[in-house]
């Protein structure tokens, strides 16, 4: 396989890898986890509320880690993502992973109890480094936080996230391909793939 078509995803999140594979494989790319000496990269995240800055930092840290290794001329993919709830000033945002681990979906539902404005969005900022060039894209998926946990598909906040462009089901109640066709990650990765292909004549 051409090195350009093999993408090494620098993340420890297996759900992100599974979704990136499902989205990018039909577009002709193979996605594998970047493992250095058997371990995924352990990033130091800068103190910021901007997922673009965190993503940029992840790609630079990855490039440093692979310099001089067998992976040094492979395409590297990074992503930073989160759930941004309007009524909570964008919380949990960049703290999504921590909030998911601590208060979880029950906690978010409790915080929003009695609140009619349940608008939120998932955002994913992805950067792909290939042959000395950076390709980046932001994917946004707007939706609402449900009043109860529904479904067990997907991961993280999916059982409480109802995409606006849907039929009222949460991502947790959808198949993987339905989620991918609407999700922030799906959008972001499809934009990246278009950028990689370049303008069509
Ligand atoms: P990070 O990009 O590693 O900082 O983590 C992003 C966090 O946002 C995840 O751990 C989840 O809690 C949440 N998140 C991002 N994308 C999704 C998604 O597609 N479904 C559910 N939760 C998500």
Boltz pocket constraint, residues with backbone or C-beta under 6 A from the ligand:
constraints:
  - pocket:
      binder: B
      contacts: [[A, 13], [A, 79], [A, 80], [A, 81], [A, 82], [A, 83], [A, 93], [A, 94], [A, 96], [A, 97], [A, 100], [A, 122], [A, 123], [A, 154], [A, 155], [A, 156], [A, 157], [A, 158], [A, 183], [A, 185]]
      max_distance: 6.0
